[in-house]
Amino acid sequence: MIEVRILGSSAGGGFPQWNCTCTNCSRLRAGTLHGKPRSQAQVAVGLGGDRWCLLNASPDLRFQIEATADLQPQAKADDEIRSSPIAAVVLTSGDLDNVLGLLTLREFQPLEIYATRSIRQIITSENTFFRMLQRVNPQAAWHDMKPGEAFELGFSQESVARCELVPLTGEYPEYVSQETRATLSPEEAVVALKVEVVSSGRRMIYCPALPGISDDLKAQFEACDLLLLDGTFWSDDELTRIALSQRTSRDMGHLPISGPRGSLEVLSKIQRPKKAYIHINNTNPILDEESAEFMSLTAAGWGVAEDGMQFSL
Ligand SMILES: [Zn+2]
C-alpha cells in the first residue's frame, strides 16, 4: 500500500490569489464563503521506509513541507545535520506552477528528478537559475523518461511503485522560445502520471492538466483505482466571461468540467476509480461548497480535492 497526500489542491495563484477580487476570492477573504483556502497543487506519494516522492514541485512547497510532519527532516546521526525524506520528484510539465518548487529544494540535497527529456531540457537549459540544483555531486540527478515507458520508484532493495508518463496533447509553457520549441517533441510537453503499486497492482493516475480525453486515455482512467483529475475550470468561458482572459479553458489546455464534452460528461460512466478534481482555479464555483456546481459533482461521485486530504492506494 502506498499513501497519497494532497499537499495543495488549487491551480496556479492559489486560493485566494494575491491580486484577485473575483467572487470566490472576495468572499473567502470576507469569511462569507462556505469553502476552504487552498495552496497550489502538490501531491506526495509515500514509498515506505520514510521515503517520499513529490508529484511536481509547487511554488508553495516550502510551506507545504512544513505543514506535513512526514516530509520534514529527521536527523539520523550526530554528524548528519541535513536530511530529507523527499527522495524524488516526477514532473508532468514544465509550467512554473509545477517546477518553481524545485528551487526550494536547492540546498545541496540529493534528489532524483524524473521528467521527459524535453521538460528537462527547457528547465535546465532555458532557465539558468536551475543550475543551483547542479552545484555539487550528488545533487539533482535527472532521469529522462519516455512517455509510455515504465520506470520504477523504490529506494530500497525492492521497487514500490511502477510509473509511466502518459502523453497528452498539451503545449509547452510560454517562457519557452519559438526556437527551442521547434526542437522539442510535442508529446513530451504535458503528461499525466500513472503510478502502480507493485505489490497489489492498484493504480493511480495524476492528471492536473487535461487538454482532452482520447478513447485510449478514457480506458486508462476506467482501469485505475484513484483518479486525480484537472478541475481547473468549471466552464469553458469562465475567464472570458469575467474579462480576465481572452482565452477559453480549452485554449489554456484545460478541458472544463461542465458543458458538452466536458470531463464530467465524458467520464460520467466510469465506475471503478475513486475520483477527485484537483488543480482548481480560484474562479471555479466548485470552491463554494454550497454551490449547485459543488453539489452536482458530489452527486456524480466526484470529490473536490482540498489541502491535507489523504488516499491509500
Ligand atoms: Zn479569484
py3Dmol code that shows the C-alpha trace and the ligand (Angstrom):
import py3Dmol

protein = """\
ATOM      1  CA  MET A   1       0.000   0.000   0.000  1.00  0.00           C
ATOM      2  CA  ILE A   2       1.206   3.500  -0.708  1.00  0.00           C
ATOM      3  CA  GLU A   3      -0.080   6.735   0.723  1.00  0.00           C
ATOM      4  CA  VAL A   4      -1.123   9.639  -1.443  1.00  0.00           C
ATOM      5  CA  ARG A   5      -1.195  13.046   0.254  1.00  0.00           C
ATOM      6  CA  ILE A   6      -2.712  16.168  -1.238  1.00  0.00           C
ATOM      7  CA  LEU A   7      -0.475  18.996  -0.010  1.00  0.00           C
ATOM      8  CA  GLY A   8      -2.006  21.592  -2.319  1.00  0.00           C
ATOM      9  CA  SER A   9      -5.118  21.492  -4.475  1.00  0.00           C
ATOM     10  CA  SER A  10      -5.513  24.811  -6.291  1.00  0.00           C
ATOM     11  CA  ALA A  11      -4.367  25.920  -9.713  1.00  0.00           C
ATOM     12  CA  GLY A  12      -1.582  28.478 -10.118  1.00  0.00           C
ATOM     13  CA  GLY A  13      -2.108  31.552  -7.975  1.00  0.00           C
ATOM     14  CA  GLY A  14      -3.667  29.619  -5.091  1.00  0.00           C
ATOM     15  CA  PHE A  15      -6.918  30.408  -3.351  1.00  0.00           C
ATOM     16  CA  PRO A  16      -7.312  33.229  -2.621  1.00  0.00           C
ATOM     17  CA  GLN A  17      -4.963  34.649  -5.244  1.00  0.00           C
ATOM     18  CA  TRP A  18      -2.895  37.683  -4.158  1.00  0.00           C
ATOM     19  CA  ASN A  19      -4.269  40.072  -6.801  1.00  0.00           C
ATOM     20  CA  CYS A  20      -7.763  38.686  -7.296  1.00  0.00           C
ATOM     21  CA  THR A  21     -11.126  40.135  -6.314  1.00  0.00           C
ATOM     22  CA  CYS A  22     -13.309  37.561  -8.060  1.00  0.00           C
ATOM     23  CA  THR A  23     -16.434  36.489  -6.194  1.00  0.00           C
ATOM     24  CA  ASN A  24     -14.733  33.445  -4.650  1.00  0.00           C
ATOM     25  CA  CYS A  25     -11.565  35.251  -3.523  1.00  0.00           C
ATOM     26  CA  SER A  26     -13.506  38.229  -2.128  1.00  0.00           C
ATOM     27  CA  ARG A  27     -15.985  36.055  -0.256  1.00  0.00           C
ATOM     28  CA  LEU A  28     -13.213  33.816   1.132  1.00  0.00           C
ATOM     29  CA  ARG A  29     -11.361  36.867   2.471  1.00  0.00           C
ATOM     30  CA  ALA A  30     -14.570  38.255   3.943  1.00  0.00           C
ATOM     31  CA  GLY A  31     -15.327  34.940   5.642  1.00  0.00           C
ATOM     32  CA  THR A  32     -18.661  34.595   3.838  1.00  0.00           C
ATOM     33  CA  LEU A  33     -17.753  31.647   1.587  1.00  0.00           C
ATOM     34  CA  HIS A  34     -18.544  28.113   2.674  1.00  0.00           C
ATOM     35  CA  GLY A  35     -15.220  26.807   1.383  1.00  0.00           C
ATOM     36  CA  LYS A  36     -11.540  26.430   2.201  1.00  0.00           C
ATOM     37  CA  PRO A  37      -8.366  28.256   1.193  1.00  0.00           C
ATOM     38  CA  ARG A  38      -6.027  26.168  -0.927  1.00  0.00           C
ATOM     39  CA  SER A  39      -2.340  26.225  -1.763  1.00  0.00           C
ATOM     40  CA  GLN A  40      -1.028  25.485  -5.240  1.00  0.00           C
ATOM     41  CA  ALA A  41      -1.344  21.887  -6.463  1.00  0.00           C
ATOM     42  CA  GLN A  42       1.119  19.491  -4.881  1.00  0.00           C
ATOM     43  CA  VAL A  43       0.884  15.754  -4.263  1.00  0.00           C
ATOM     44  CA  ALA A  44       3.280  13.488  -2.327  1.00  0.00           C
ATOM     45  CA  VAL A  45       3.393   9.706  -2.611  1.00  0.00           C
ATOM     46  CA  GLY A  46       4.766   7.608   0.288  1.00  0.00           C
ATOM     47  CA  LEU A  47       7.116   4.870  -0.862  1.00  0.00           C
ATOM     48  CA  GLY A  48       7.627   3.205   2.520  1.00  0.00           C
ATOM     49  CA  GLY A  49      10.709   3.407   4.718  1.00  0.00           C
ATOM     50  CA  ASP A  50      10.148   7.134   5.288  1.00  0.00           C
ATOM     51  CA  ARG A  51      10.798   7.866   1.606  1.00  0.00           C
ATOM     52  CA  TRP A  52       8.513  10.145  -0.357  1.00  0.00           C
ATOM     53  CA  CYS A  53       8.161  11.142  -3.972  1.00  0.00           C
ATOM     54  CA  LEU A  54       6.704  14.517  -4.945  1.00  0.00           C
ATOM     55  CA  LEU A  55       4.463  14.846  -7.977  1.00  0.00           C
ATOM     56  CA  ASN A  56       5.648  18.197  -9.369  1.00  0.00           C
ATOM     57  CA  ALA A  57       7.157  20.897  -7.171  1.00  0.00           C
ATOM     58  CA  SER A  58       4.797  23.782  -6.445  1.00  0.00           C
ATOM     59  CA  PRO A  59       5.717  27.387  -5.605  1.00  0.00           C
ATOM     60  CA  ASP A  60       4.178  26.709  -2.148  1.00  0.00           C
ATOM     61  CA  LEU A  61       6.405  23.704  -1.479  1.00  0.00           C
ATOM     62  CA  ARG A  62       8.376  25.070   1.456  1.00  0.00           C
ATOM     63  CA  PHE A  63       5.231  25.866   3.402  1.00  0.00           C
ATOM     64  CA  GLN A  64       3.634  22.559   2.342  1.00  0.00           C
ATOM     65  CA  ILE A  65       6.627  20.572   3.678  1.00  0.00           C
ATOM     66  CA  GLU A  66       6.478  22.426   6.987  1.00  0.00           C
ATOM     67  CA  ALA A  67       2.756  21.619   7.240  1.00  0.00           C
ATOM     68  CA  THR A  68       3.419  17.874   6.772  1.00  0.00           C
ATOM     69  CA  ALA A  69       5.406  16.162   9.571  1.00  0.00           C
ATOM     70  CA  ASP A  70       6.281  13.111   7.439  1.00  0.00           C
ATOM     71  CA  LEU A  71       8.085  15.309   4.909  1.00  0.00           C
ATOM     72  CA  GLN A  72      10.233  17.089   7.473  1.00  0.00           C
ATOM     73  CA  PRO A  73      13.868  16.106   8.053  1.00  0.00           C
ATOM     74  CA  GLN A  74      14.684  13.532  10.707  1.00  0.00           C
ATOM     75  CA  ALA A  75      18.331  13.649  11.733  1.00  0.00           C
ATOM     76  CA  LYS A  76      19.660  10.092  11.672  1.00  0.00           C
ATOM     77  CA  ALA A  77      23.169  10.513  13.060  1.00  0.00           C
ATOM     78  CA  ASP A  78      25.056  13.122  15.043  1.00  0.00           C
ATOM     79  CA  ASP A  79      27.074  14.195  12.034  1.00  0.00           C
ATOM     80  CA  GLU A  80      24.088  14.395   9.715  1.00  0.00           C
ATOM     81  CA  ILE A  81      22.511  17.787  10.179  1.00  0.00           C
ATOM     82  CA  ARG A  82      20.809  17.915   6.796  1.00  0.00           C
ATOM     83  CA  SER A  83      18.483  15.191   5.509  1.00  0.00           C
ATOM     84  CA  SER A  84      15.107  14.830   3.874  1.00  0.00           C
ATOM     85  CA  PRO A  85      12.553  12.052   3.377  1.00  0.00           C
ATOM     86  CA  ILE A  86      11.909  13.584  -0.067  1.00  0.00           C
ATOM     87  CA  ALA A  87      13.822  11.316  -2.409  1.00  0.00           C
ATOM     88  CA  ALA A  88      12.363  12.079  -5.807  1.00  0.00           C
ATOM     89  CA  VAL A  89      10.209  14.384  -7.885  1.00  0.00           C
ATOM     90  CA  VAL A  90       8.248  13.446 -11.010  1.00  0.00           C
ATOM     91  CA  LEU A  91       7.337  16.353 -13.308  1.00  0.00           C
ATOM     92  CA  THR A  92       4.238  16.362 -15.515  1.00  0.00           C
ATOM     93  CA  SER A  93       5.044  19.597 -17.386  1.00  0.00           C
ATOM     94  CA  GLY A  94       7.479  22.500 -17.366  1.00  0.00           C
ATOM     95  CA  ASP A  95       4.863  25.007 -16.158  1.00  0.00           C
ATOM     96  CA  LEU A  96       6.185  27.333 -13.489  1.00  0.00           C
ATOM     97  CA  ASP A  97       3.478  26.112 -11.104  1.00  0.00           C
ATOM     98  CA  ASN A  98       4.971  22.632 -11.394  1.00  0.00           C
ATOM     99  CA  VAL A  99       8.669  23.412 -11.247  1.00  0.00           C
ATOM    100  CA  LEU A 100       9.317  26.558  -9.173  1.00  0.00           C
ATOM    101  CA  GLY A 101       9.358  24.428  -6.010  1.00  0.00           C
ATOM    102  CA  LEU A 102      12.493  22.681  -7.270  1.00  0.00           C
ATOM    103  CA  LEU A 103      14.362  25.864  -6.336  1.00  0.00           C
ATOM    104  CA  THR A 104      13.086  25.379  -2.775  1.00  0.00           C
ATOM    105  CA  LEU A 105      14.911  22.032  -2.777  1.00  0.00           C
ATOM    106  CA  ARG A 106      18.263  23.522  -3.774  1.00  0.00           C
ATOM    107  CA  GLU A 107      20.213  23.253  -0.510  1.00  0.00           C
ATOM    108  CA  PHE A 108      22.681  20.621  -1.716  1.00  0.00           C
ATOM    109  CA  GLN A 109      20.229  17.772  -1.114  1.00  0.00           C
ATOM    110  CA  PRO A 110      20.490  14.693  -3.355  1.00  0.00           C
ATOM    111  CA  LEU A 111      17.285  14.376  -5.362  1.00  0.00           C
ATOM    112  CA  GLU A 112      16.138  12.184  -8.240  1.00  0.00           C
ATOM    113  CA  ILE A 113      14.079  14.093 -10.819  1.00  0.00           C
ATOM    114  CA  TYR A 114      12.042  12.189 -13.396  1.00  0.00           C
ATOM    115  CA  ALA A 115      10.707  14.031 -16.450  1.00  0.00           C
ATOM    116  CA  THR A 116      10.570  13.809 -20.206  1.00  0.00           C
ATOM    117  CA  ARG A 117      13.795  14.790 -21.960  1.00  0.00           C
ATOM    118  CA  SER A 118      12.094  17.901 -23.382  1.00  0.00           C
ATOM    119  CA  ILE A 119      10.888  19.100 -19.982  1.00  0.00           C
ATOM    120  CA  ARG A 120      14.357  18.564 -18.501  1.00  0.00           C
ATOM    121  CA  GLN A 121      15.851  20.480 -21.382  1.00  0.00           C
ATOM    122  CA  ILE A 122      13.639  23.574 -21.076  1.00  0.00           C
ATOM    123  CA  ILE A 123      14.087  23.712 -17.311  1.00  0.00           C
ATOM    124  CA  THR A 124      17.832  23.268 -17.195  1.00  0.00           C
ATOM    125  CA  SER A 125      18.925  24.999 -20.383  1.00  0.00           C
ATOM    126  CA  GLU A 126      16.438  27.871 -20.758  1.00  0.00           C
ATOM    127  CA  ASN A 127      16.446  28.835 -17.093  1.00  0.00           C
ATOM    128  CA  THR A 128      19.893  29.299 -15.658  1.00  0.00           C
ATOM    129  CA  PHE A 129      18.542  29.612 -12.083  1.00  0.00           C
ATOM    130  CA  PHE A 130      18.069  25.865 -12.113  1.00  0.00           C
ATOM    131  CA  ARG A 131      21.846  25.369 -12.269  1.00  0.00           C
ATOM    132  CA  MET A 132      21.633  25.882  -8.495  1.00  0.00           C
ATOM    133  CA  LEU A 133      20.461  22.265  -8.410  1.00  0.00           C
ATOM    134  CA  GLN A 134      23.732  21.085 -10.005  1.00  0.00           C
ATOM    135  CA  ARG A 135      26.387  22.708  -7.817  1.00  0.00           C
ATOM    136  CA  VAL A 136      27.679  19.585  -6.070  1.00  0.00           C
ATOM    137  CA  ASN A 137      27.627  15.870  -6.743  1.00  0.00           C
ATOM    138  CA  PRO A 138      25.359  14.226  -5.719  1.00  0.00           C
ATOM    139  CA  GLN A 139      22.591  16.823  -6.006  1.00  0.00           C
ATOM    140  CA  ALA A 140      19.808  16.783  -8.608  1.00  0.00           C
ATOM    141  CA  ALA A 141      20.014  13.663 -10.774  1.00  0.00           C
ATOM    142  CA  TRP A 142      17.761  13.987 -13.807  1.00  0.00           C
ATOM    143  CA  HIS A 143      16.221  10.923 -15.428  1.00  0.00           C
ATOM    144  CA  ASP A 144      14.878  11.348 -18.965  1.00  0.00           C
ATOM    145  CA  MET A 145      11.693   9.289 -19.216  1.00  0.00           C
ATOM    146  CA  LYS A 146       9.967   8.483 -22.471  1.00  0.00           C
ATOM    147  CA  PRO A 147       6.165   8.652 -22.408  1.00  0.00           C
ATOM    148  CA  GLY A 148       4.760   5.135 -22.344  1.00  0.00           C
ATOM    149  CA  GLU A 149       7.935   3.624 -20.891  1.00  0.00           C
ATOM    150  CA  ALA A 150       7.704   2.158 -17.382  1.00  0.00           C
ATOM    151  CA  PHE A 151      10.096   3.204 -14.646  1.00  0.00           C
ATOM    152  CA  GLU A 152      10.292   2.159 -11.042  1.00  0.00           C
ATOM    153  CA  LEU A 153      10.424   4.112  -7.836  1.00  0.00           C
ATOM    154  CA  GLY A 154      11.867   2.384  -4.842  1.00  0.00           C
ATOM    155  CA  PHE A 155      14.948   3.452  -2.888  1.00  0.00           C
ATOM    156  CA  SER A 156      15.320   0.184  -1.039  1.00  0.00           C
ATOM    157  CA  GLN A 157      16.019  -3.331  -2.299  1.00  0.00           C
ATOM    158  CA  GLU A 158      12.650  -3.666  -3.925  1.00  0.00           C
ATOM    159  CA  SER A 159      10.683  -1.252  -6.037  1.00  0.00           C
ATOM    160  CA  VAL A 160       7.470   0.004  -4.526  1.00  0.00           C
ATOM    161  CA  ALA A 161       5.792   1.717  -7.442  1.00  0.00           C
ATOM    162  CA  ARG A 162       5.912   1.275 -11.176  1.00  0.00           C
ATOM    163  CA  CYS A 163       5.293   4.539 -13.007  1.00  0.00           C
ATOM    164  CA  GLU A 164       4.602   5.663 -16.520  1.00  0.00           C
ATOM    165  CA  LEU A 165       4.238   9.074 -18.124  1.00  0.00           C
ATOM    166  CA  VAL A 166       1.125   9.207 -20.286  1.00  0.00           C
ATOM    167  CA  PRO A 167       1.452  11.669 -23.217  1.00  0.00           C
ATOM    168  CA  LEU A 168      -1.243  14.335 -23.542  1.00  0.00           C
ATOM    169  CA  THR A 169      -1.753  16.923 -26.256  1.00  0.00           C
ATOM    170  CA  GLY A 170      -0.691  19.986 -24.277  1.00  0.00           C
ATOM    171  CA  GLU A 171       1.610  22.873 -25.163  1.00  0.00           C
ATOM    172  CA  TYR A 172       4.977  23.978 -23.821  1.00  0.00           C
ATOM    173  CA  PRO A 173       4.924  26.911 -21.369  1.00  0.00           C
ATOM    174  CA  GLU A 174       5.016  30.446 -22.767  1.00  0.00           C
ATOM    175  CA  TYR A 175       8.555  31.051 -21.454  1.00  0.00           C
ATOM    176  CA  VAL A 176       9.934  28.553 -23.998  1.00  0.00           C
ATOM    177  CA  SER A 177      11.277  30.360 -27.054  1.00  0.00           C
ATOM    178  CA  GLN A 178       9.951  29.509 -30.533  1.00  0.00           C
ATOM    179  CA  GLU A 179      13.455  28.450 -31.461  1.00  0.00           C
ATOM    180  CA  THR A 180      13.700  25.902 -28.655  1.00  0.00           C
ATOM    181  CA  ARG A 181      10.090  24.812 -29.101  1.00  0.00           C
ATOM    182  CA  ALA A 182      10.905  23.690 -32.649  1.00  0.00           C
ATOM    183  CA  THR A 183      13.478  21.242 -31.288  1.00  0.00           C
ATOM    184  CA  LEU A 184      11.175  19.635 -28.711  1.00  0.00           C
ATOM    185  CA  SER A 185       8.943  16.613 -29.031  1.00  0.00           C
ATOM    186  CA  PRO A 186       5.238  17.644 -28.944  1.00  0.00           C
ATOM    187  CA  GLU A 187       4.244  14.537 -26.986  1.00  0.00           C
ATOM    188  CA  GLU A 188       6.707  15.391 -24.201  1.00  0.00           C
ATOM    189  CA  ALA A 189       5.163  18.771 -23.283  1.00  0.00           C
ATOM    190  CA  VAL A 190       2.408  17.715 -20.889  1.00  0.00           C
ATOM    191  CA  VAL A 191       1.923  14.259 -19.446  1.00  0.00           C
ATOM    192  CA  ALA A 192      -0.198  12.516 -16.868  1.00  0.00           C
ATOM    193  CA  LEU A 193       1.463  10.178 -14.392  1.00  0.00           C
ATOM    194  CA  LYS A 194       0.339   6.613 -13.825  1.00  0.00           C
ATOM    195  CA  VAL A 195       1.536   5.037 -10.576  1.00  0.00           C
ATOM    196  CA  GLU A 196       1.013   1.317  -9.980  1.00  0.00           C
ATOM    197  CA  VAL A 197       1.674  -0.289  -6.605  1.00  0.00           C
ATOM    198  CA  VAL A 198       3.972  -3.216  -7.397  1.00  0.00           C
ATOM    199  CA  SER A 199       2.646  -5.459  -4.613  1.00  0.00           C
ATOM    200  CA  SER A 200      -1.060  -5.069  -5.393  1.00  0.00           C
ATOM    201  CA  GLY A 201      -1.350  -3.801  -8.966  1.00  0.00           C
ATOM    202  CA  ARG A 202      -3.543  -0.939  -7.749  1.00  0.00           C
ATOM    203  CA  ARG A 203      -3.185   2.162  -9.908  1.00  0.00           C
ATOM    204  CA  MET A 204      -3.475   5.918  -9.608  1.00  0.00           C
ATOM    205  CA  ILE A 205      -3.491   8.468 -12.402  1.00  0.00           C
ATOM    206  CA  TYR A 206      -2.470  12.034 -11.597  1.00  0.00           C
ATOM    207  CA  CYS A 207      -3.540  14.427 -14.312  1.00  0.00           C
ATOM    208  CA  PRO A 208      -3.506  18.083 -13.187  1.00  0.00           C
ATOM    209  CA  ALA A 209      -3.680  19.358 -16.795  1.00  0.00           C
ATOM    210  CA  LEU A 210      -6.019  17.586 -19.169  1.00  0.00           C
ATOM    211  CA  PRO A 211      -6.226  19.087 -22.666  1.00  0.00           C
ATOM    212  CA  GLY A 212      -8.677  16.438 -23.915  1.00  0.00           C
ATOM    213  CA  ILE A 213      -9.755  12.841 -23.458  1.00  0.00           C
ATOM    214  CA  SER A 214      -8.955  10.297 -26.179  1.00  0.00           C
ATOM    215  CA  ASP A 215     -10.617   6.869 -26.154  1.00  0.00           C
ATOM    216  CA  ASP A 216      -7.328   5.337 -25.017  1.00  0.00           C
ATOM    217  CA  LEU A 217      -6.983   7.800 -22.138  1.00  0.00           C
ATOM    218  CA  LYS A 218     -10.576   7.184 -21.101  1.00  0.00           C
ATOM    219  CA  ALA A 219      -9.865   3.434 -20.989  1.00  0.00           C
ATOM    220  CA  GLN A 220      -6.845   4.099 -18.780  1.00  0.00           C
ATOM    221  CA  PHE A 221      -8.974   6.241 -16.455  1.00  0.00           C
ATOM    222  CA  GLU A 222     -11.586   3.470 -16.311  1.00  0.00           C
ATOM    223  CA  ALA A 223      -8.976   0.902 -15.325  1.00  0.00           C
ATOM    224  CA  CYS A 224      -7.415   2.827 -12.437  1.00  0.00           C
ATOM    225  CA  ASP A 225      -8.322   2.837  -8.744  1.00  0.00           C
ATOM    226  CA  LEU A 226      -7.682   6.503  -7.964  1.00  0.00           C
ATOM    227  CA  LEU A 227      -8.060   9.368 -10.422  1.00  0.00           C
ATOM    228  CA  LEU A 228      -6.908  12.880  -9.536  1.00  0.00           C
ATOM    229  CA  LEU A 229      -8.050  14.987 -12.462  1.00  0.00           C
ATOM    230  CA  ASP A 230      -7.771  18.504 -13.841  1.00  0.00           C
ATOM    231  CA  GLY A 231     -10.515  20.559 -12.184  1.00  0.00           C
ATOM    232  CA  THR A 232      -9.099  23.958 -13.173  1.00  0.00           C
ATOM    233  CA  PHE A 233     -12.249  25.457 -14.683  1.00  0.00           C
ATOM    234  CA  TRP A 234     -15.927  24.672 -14.356  1.00  0.00           C
ATOM    235  CA  SER A 235     -16.874  26.193 -17.712  1.00  0.00           C
ATOM    236  CA  ASP A 236     -15.059  26.872 -20.958  1.00  0.00           C
ATOM    237  CA  ASP A 237     -15.798  30.631 -20.781  1.00  0.00           C
ATOM    238  CA  GLU A 238     -15.047  31.005 -17.054  1.00  0.00           C
ATOM    239  CA  LEU A 239     -12.318  33.623 -17.538  1.00  0.00           C
ATOM    240  CA  THR A 240     -13.568  35.257 -20.741  1.00  0.00           C
ATOM    241  CA  ARG A 241     -16.958  35.922 -19.122  1.00  0.00           C
ATOM    242  CA  ILE A 242     -15.412  37.997 -16.326  1.00  0.00           C
ATOM    243  CA  ALA A 243     -12.929  39.572 -18.771  1.00  0.00           C
ATOM    244  CA  LEU A 244      -9.906  38.049 -17.049  1.00  0.00           C
ATOM    245  CA  SER A 245      -8.636  36.455 -20.239  1.00  0.00           C
ATOM    246  CA  GLN A 246      -9.300  36.255 -23.946  1.00  0.00           C
ATOM    247  CA  ARG A 247      -8.600  32.539 -23.810  1.00  0.00           C
ATOM    248  CA  THR A 248     -11.091  29.840 -23.034  1.00  0.00           C
ATOM    249  CA  SER A 249     -10.423  26.965 -20.693  1.00  0.00           C
ATOM    250  CA  ARG A 250      -9.755  24.692 -23.676  1.00  0.00           C
ATOM    251  CA  ASP A 251      -7.394  27.293 -25.204  1.00  0.00           C
ATOM    252  CA  MET A 252      -5.374  27.088 -22.000  1.00  0.00           C
ATOM    253  CA  GLY A 253      -5.052  23.299 -22.162  1.00  0.00           C
ATOM    254  CA  HIS A 254      -7.702  22.561 -19.555  1.00  0.00           C
ATOM    255  CA  LEU A 255     -10.817  20.649 -20.505  1.00  0.00           C
ATOM    256  CA  PRO A 256     -13.609  22.270 -18.486  1.00  0.00           C
ATOM    257  CA  ILE A 257     -15.568  20.144 -16.022  1.00  0.00           C
ATOM    258  CA  SER A 258     -19.039  21.083 -17.266  1.00  0.00           C
ATOM    259  CA  GLY A 259     -20.724  21.503 -20.626  1.00  0.00           C
ATOM    260  CA  PRO A 260     -20.874  19.377 -23.749  1.00  0.00           C
ATOM    261  CA  ARG A 261     -17.784  17.121 -23.949  1.00  0.00           C
ATOM    262  CA  GLY A 262     -16.586  18.452 -20.591  1.00  0.00           C
ATOM    263  CA  SER A 263     -14.833  15.946 -18.327  1.00  0.00           C
ATOM    264  CA  LEU A 264     -17.918  15.362 -16.175  1.00  0.00           C
ATOM    265  CA  GLU A 265     -19.966  14.304 -19.190  1.00  0.00           C
ATOM    266  CA  VAL A 266     -17.235  12.327 -20.951  1.00  0.00           C
ATOM    267  CA  LEU A 267     -16.379  10.388 -17.791  1.00  0.00           C
ATOM    268  CA  SER A 268     -19.931  10.001 -16.486  1.00  0.00           C
ATOM    269  CA  LYS A 269     -19.872   6.222 -16.922  1.00  0.00           C
ATOM    270  CA  ILE A 270     -16.583   5.395 -15.229  1.00  0.00           C
ATOM    271  CA  GLN A 271     -17.243   3.373 -12.094  1.00  0.00           C
ATOM    272  CA  ARG A 272     -14.067   1.831 -10.795  1.00  0.00           C
ATOM    273  CA  PRO A 273     -11.818   4.639  -9.573  1.00  0.00           C
ATOM    274  CA  LYS A 274     -12.262   6.836  -6.568  1.00  0.00           C
ATOM    275  CA  LYS A 275     -12.162  10.200  -8.324  1.00  0.00           C
ATOM    276  CA  ALA A 276     -11.476  13.774  -7.312  1.00  0.00           C
ATOM    277  CA  TYR A 277     -10.898  17.047  -9.099  1.00  0.00           C
ATOM    278  CA  ILE A 278      -7.655  18.857  -8.247  1.00  0.00           C
ATOM    279  CA  HIS A 279      -5.776  21.945  -9.563  1.00  0.00           C
ATOM    280  CA  ILE A 280      -8.860  24.106  -9.054  1.00  0.00           C
ATOM    281  CA  ASN A 281      -8.717  27.714 -10.188  1.00  0.00           C
ATOM    282  CA  ASN A 282      -9.879  30.349  -7.717  1.00  0.00           C
ATOM    283  CA  THR A 283     -12.694  31.378 -10.075  1.00  0.00           C
ATOM    284  CA  ASN A 284     -14.209  27.869 -10.109  1.00  0.00           C
ATOM    285  CA  PRO A 285     -17.667  27.761  -8.469  1.00  0.00           C
ATOM    286  CA  ILE A 286     -16.984  24.278  -7.003  1.00  0.00           C
ATOM    287  CA  LEU A 287     -14.853  26.003  -4.342  1.00  0.00           C
ATOM    288  CA  ASP A 288     -18.151  27.149  -2.800  1.00  0.00           C
ATOM    289  CA  GLU A 289     -19.458  24.057  -1.013  1.00  0.00           C
ATOM    290  CA  GLU A 290     -22.976  25.470  -1.021  1.00  0.00           C
ATOM    291  CA  SER A 291     -22.991  25.945  -4.794  1.00  0.00           C
ATOM    292  CA  ALA A 292     -25.109  23.899  -7.187  1.00  0.00           C
ATOM    293  CA  GLU A 293     -21.901  23.062  -9.067  1.00  0.00           C
ATOM    294  CA  PHE A 294     -20.232  21.562  -5.983  1.00  0.00           C
ATOM    295  CA  MET A 295     -23.340  19.554  -5.182  1.00  0.00           C
ATOM    296  CA  SER A 296     -23.656  18.256  -8.730  1.00  0.00           C
ATOM    297  CA  LEU A 297     -20.109  16.863  -8.533  1.00  0.00           C
ATOM    298  CA  THR A 298     -20.796  15.181  -5.225  1.00  0.00           C
ATOM    299  CA  ALA A 299     -23.972  13.667  -6.648  1.00  0.00           C
ATOM    300  CA  ALA A 300     -21.963  12.324  -9.604  1.00  0.00           C
ATOM    301  CA  GLY A 301     -19.492  10.593  -7.270  1.00  0.00           C
ATOM    302  CA  TRP A 302     -16.654  13.092  -7.617  1.00  0.00           C
ATOM    303  CA  GLY A 303     -14.707  14.540  -4.712  1.00  0.00           C
ATOM    304  CA  VAL A 304     -13.161  18.010  -4.690  1.00  0.00           C
ATOM    305  CA  ALA A 305      -9.557  17.824  -3.505  1.00  0.00           C
ATOM    306  CA  GLU A 306      -8.501  20.003  -0.611  1.00  0.00           C
ATOM    307  CA  ASP A 307      -5.173  20.538   1.139  1.00  0.00           C
ATOM    308  CA  GLY A 308      -4.404  17.809   3.667  1.00  0.00           C
ATOM    309  CA  MET A 309      -6.585  15.150   2.026  1.00  0.00           C
ATOM    310  CA  GLN A 310      -5.163  11.613   2.030  1.00  0.00           C
ATOM    311  CA  PHE A 311      -5.771   8.485  -0.011  1.00  0.00           C
ATOM    312  CA  SER A 312      -4.447   4.923   0.303  1.00  0.00           C
ATOM    313  CA  LEU A 313      -3.615   3.037  -2.840  1.00  0.00           C
TER     314      LEU A 313
END
"""
ligand_1 = """\
1
ZN
Zn -10.121 34.943 -7.516
"""
view = py3Dmol.view(width=600, height=400)
view.addModel(protein, "pdb")
view.setStyle({"model": 0}, {"cartoon": {"style": "trace"}})
view.addModel(ligand_1, "xyz")
view.setStyle({"model": 1}, {"stick": {}})
view.zoomTo()
view.show()
